[in-house]
Amino acid sequence: MLRIAICDDEKSICNQLEEILEKLGREFLEDIQIDIFYSGEELCQYLAVNNYFDIIFLDIELKIMNGVEVGQVIRDRMLNETTQIIYISGKESYAMELFKIRPLDFIIKPFNYEKIKEIFKIALRIIQKNENIFQYKIGHTTYNVLIKNILYFESRNREIIIHEINGTEVFYGKLKDVYESLRRFKFIQIHKSYLVNYNHVIKLEYHQVTMSSKVILPISQANRKRIRELQLELERDRIWG
């Protein structure tokens, strides 16, 4: 799922851009979700409560909090360097102001379909290249960790503990949400409290798994049959590529 935000105080502009992006999603066979915001404050409030976008189309001439200020919040306060910011404007005189925010590109209104398509292709390529990273937030700060270095996730109440090769980290979240974002990377939920990276499982038994760190984790009784079937499926994929 590619998550895209459009932030512009002109409803007609938002609708036009949304229509173009939906068409591009179909053309590139990408499942996309588009959220629309009519002010910079609304977008920042949404991002502040652990929400994330892969791409933000951001108008510069917003009425109260302008696009440059929103970009500064995203980059400097939230420390988010992975969201691709694409500025949109009716003017061409913002180059130096935007430089520090490191946007992907700058689009002049009225929109040109081919120009947006070109930028969309570049953003998609960058995002797909970065898909080997798991991203999480602690407070307003965003962190990235290489998926290959994650051994397993452990859930304790509302806390998620990431067990990595070189240590642990804790953030607030739900294990089911982590699973949904990582299932295609061979992460399997063996217990309501454990989500393991199959690539780090060195021994899988009926009732437990042994990780590459030598930690032994239980497989809940309710999951045992499903885990066995999943193991066979993963092994078939490994054999047949």
C-alpha positions as CSV (number, residue, x, y, z in Angstrom):
1,M,0.0,0.0,0.0
2,L,1.4,3.3,-1.1
3,R,0.2,6.1,1.2
4,I,0.0,9.5,-0.4
5,A,-1.1,12.9,1.1
6,I,-2.3,15.9,-0.8
7,C,-2.2,19.2,1.1
8,D,-3.6,22.2,-0.7
9,D,-6.3,24.8,0.4
10,E,-8.0,24.7,-3.0
11,K,-10.4,21.8,-3.2
12,S,-10.4,21.8,-7.0
13,I,-6.6,21.3,-7.0
14,C,-6.9,18.4,-4.6
15,N,-9.5,16.7,-6.7
16,Q,-7.6,17.2,-9.9
17,L,-4.4,15.8,-8.4
18,E,-6.2,12.9,-6.7
19,E,-7.7,11.9,-10.0
20,I,-4.3,11.9,-11.7
21,L,-2.7,9.9,-8.9
22,E,-5.5,7.3,-9.0
23,K,-5.0,6.9,-12.7
24,L,-1.2,6.5,-12.2
25,G,-1.9,3.9,-9.5
26,R,-3.9,1.8,-12.0
27,E,-1.3,2.3,-14.7
28,F,1.6,1.2,-12.4
29,L,-0.5,-1.5,-10.7
30,E,0.1,0.1,-7.3
31,D,-2.4,-0.1,-4.5
32,I,-2.6,3.5,-3.2
33,Q,-4.4,5.3,-0.4
34,I,-4.8,9.1,-0.8
35,D,-5.6,11.4,2.1
36,I,-6.5,15.1,1.5
37,F,-5.7,18.0,3.8
38,Y,-6.7,21.6,3.3
39,S,-4.3,23.2,5.7
40,G,-0.7,22.7,6.9
41,E,-1.8,22.5,10.5
42,E,-4.2,19.7,9.8
43,L,-1.5,17.7,8.0
44,C,1.0,18.2,10.9
45,Q,-1.5,17.2,13.5
46,Y,-2.2,14.0,11.6
47,L,1.5,13.2,11.2
48,A,2.1,13.9,14.9
49,V,0.0,10.9,16.1
50,N,2.2,8.2,14.5
51,N,0.9,8.5,11.0
52,Y,3.2,8.2,8.0
53,F,3.0,8.9,4.2
54,D,5.3,7.7,1.5
55,I,4.7,10.8,-0.6
56,I,3.3,14.2,0.2
57,F,2.2,16.7,-2.5
58,L,2.5,19.9,-0.5
59,D,1.3,23.4,-1.6
60,I,3.6,26.2,-0.7
61,E,1.0,29.1,-0.5
62,L,-1.1,27.7,2.4
63,K,-2.9,30.3,4.4
64,I,-1.6,30.1,8.0
65,M,1.2,27.5,8.1
66,N,2.8,27.6,4.7
67,G,4.3,24.6,2.9
68,V,7.9,25.6,3.7
69,E,7.0,25.6,7.5
70,V,5.3,22.2,7.1
71,G,8.3,20.8,5.4
72,Q,10.5,22.1,8.2
73,V,8.3,20.4,10.8
74,I,8.5,17.1,8.9
75,R,12.3,17.2,8.4
76,D,13.6,19.0,11.5
77,R,11.1,18.4,14.2
78,M,9.8,14.9,13.2
79,L,13.3,14.0,11.8
80,N,11.5,12.3,8.9
81,E,13.9,12.0,5.9
82,T,12.1,9.2,4.1
83,T,8.8,10.7,3.1
84,Q,9.1,12.1,-0.4
85,I,7.9,15.7,-0.4
86,I,6.8,17.1,-3.8
87,Y,6.0,20.8,-3.7
88,I,3.2,22.4,-5.8
89,S,2.8,26.1,-6.5
90,G,1.6,28.7,-8.9
91,K,5.0,30.5,-8.6
92,E,8.6,29.6,-9.5
93,S,10.5,31.7,-7.0
94,Y,11.0,29.3,-4.0
95,A,14.1,27.4,-5.0
96,M,16.4,28.6,-2.2
97,E,13.8,28.3,0.5
98,L,13.0,24.7,-0.4
99,F,16.6,23.6,-0.7
100,K,17.0,22.8,3.0
101,I,13.9,20.7,3.1
102,R,15.3,18.3,0.4
103,P,12.1,17.9,-1.6
104,L,12.0,15.3,-4.4
105,D,10.7,17.9,-6.9
106,F,8.7,21.1,-7.5
107,I,5.5,21.2,-9.7
108,I,4.1,24.4,-11.2
109,K,0.3,24.7,-11.5
110,P,-1.6,24.0,-13.7
111,F,-0.7,20.4,-13.6
112,N,0.9,18.5,-16.4
113,Y,0.0,14.8,-16.4
114,E,3.3,13.6,-17.9
115,K,5.3,15.7,-15.4
116,I,3.5,14.2,-12.5
117,K,3.9,10.7,-14.0
118,E,7.7,11.2,-14.3
119,I,7.9,12.4,-10.7
120,F,5.7,9.5,-9.5
121,K,8.0,7.0,-11.2
122,I,11.0,8.4,-9.5
123,A,9.3,8.5,-6.1
124,L,8.1,4.9,-6.6
125,R,11.7,3.8,-7.4
126,I,13.1,5.4,-4.3
127,I,10.4,4.0,-2.1
128,Q,10.8,0.5,-3.4
129,K,14.6,0.7,-2.9
130,N,13.9,1.6,0.7
131,E,11.4,-1.2,1.4
132,N,14.1,-3.2,3.1
133,I,13.8,-0.7,6.1
134,F,11.3,-1.0,8.9
135,Q,10.3,2.4,10.3
136,Y,8.9,3.2,13.7
137,K,8.4,6.2,15.9
138,I,9.3,7.1,19.4
139,G,7.5,10.3,20.3
140,H,7.9,12.6,17.3
141,T,11.1,11.0,16.2
142,T,11.2,8.5,13.3
143,Y,13.7,5.6,13.3
144,N,14.7,3.2,10.6
145,V,16.1,-0.3,11.1
146,L,17.3,-2.8,8.4
147,I,14.7,-5.6,8.2
148,K,17.5,-8.2,7.8
149,N,18.9,-7.3,11.2
150,I,15.6,-7.8,13.0
151,L,15.4,-11.2,14.9
152,Y,11.9,-10.8,16.3
153,F,9.3,-8.5,17.8
154,E,7.9,-9.0,21.3
155,S,4.6,-7.4,22.5
156,R,4.1,-6.4,26.1
157,N,0.9,-4.6,26.7
158,R,1.1,-1.6,24.4
159,E,4.8,-1.8,24.0
160,I,6.6,-3.5,21.1
161,I,10.2,-4.6,21.7
162,I,12.4,-4.9,18.6
163,H,15.1,-7.6,19.1
164,E,17.9,-6.9,16.7
165,I,21.2,-8.5,16.1
166,N,22.9,-5.7,18.0
167,G,20.4,-4.8,20.7
168,T,16.8,-3.9,21.4
169,E,14.5,-0.9,21.1
170,V,11.0,-0.2,22.4
171,F,8.1,1.7,20.9
172,Y,4.4,1.9,21.3
173,G,2.2,0.0,18.8
174,K,0.3,-3.1,18.0
175,L,1.9,-6.4,16.9
176,K,-0.8,-7.0,14.3
177,D,0.1,-3.7,12.6
178,V,3.8,-4.7,12.5
179,Y,2.8,-8.1,11.1
180,E,0.8,-6.5,8.3
181,S,3.7,-4.4,7.2
182,L,6.3,-7.2,7.3
183,R,4.5,-10.4,6.4
184,R,5.8,-10.3,2.8
185,F,9.4,-10.3,4.3
186,K,8.8,-13.8,5.8
187,F,7.8,-12.6,9.3
188,I,5.5,-15.1,11.0
189,Q,3.4,-14.7,14.1
190,I,4.0,-17.7,16.3
191,H,2.3,-16.4,19.4
192,K,0.1,-13.4,20.4
193,S,3.3,-11.9,21.9
194,Y,5.9,-12.9,19.3
195,L,6.5,-12.1,15.6
196,V,9.7,-13.7,14.3
197,N,11.9,-13.2,11.2
198,Y,11.8,-16.6,9.5
199,N,15.3,-15.9,8.0
200,H,16.7,-16.0,11.6
201,V,14.9,-19.2,12.7
202,I,17.6,-21.9,12.9
203,K,15.3,-24.6,14.4
204,L,11.5,-24.9,14.1
205,E,9.8,-27.5,16.2
206,Y,6.2,-28.2,16.8
207,H,6.0,-26.2,20.0
208,Q,8.9,-23.7,19.8
209,V,11.4,-22.0,17.6
210,T,15.1,-21.4,18.1
211,M,16.4,-18.1,16.8
212,S,19.9,-17.4,15.5
213,S,20.6,-15.6,18.8
214,K,19.9,-19.0,20.5
215,V,16.8,-17.5,22.1
216,I,13.9,-20.1,22.3
217,L,10.4,-18.8,21.8
218,P,7.1,-20.7,22.2
219,I,4.6,-21.4,19.5
220,S,1.1,-21.1,20.9
221,Q,-1.1,-24.2,20.6
222,A,-3.6,-22.3,18.5
223,N,-0.9,-21.4,15.9
224,R,1.0,-24.8,15.6
225,K,-0.9,-26.2,12.7
226,R,-0.9,-23.0,10.8
227,I,2.9,-22.4,11.4
228,R,3.6,-25.9,10.1
229,E,1.7,-25.3,6.9
230,L,3.4,-21.9,6.5
231,Q,6.8,-23.5,7.0
232,L,6.1,-26.0,4.2
233,E,5.0,-23.1,2.0
234,L,8.1,-21.1,2.7
235,E,10.4,-24.0,2.1
236,R,8.7,-24.7,-1.3
237,D,9.3,-21.1,-2.2
238,R,12.9,-21.4,-1.2
239,I,13.4,-24.6,-3.3
240,W,11.5,-23.4,-6.4
241,G,12.6,-19.7,-6.2
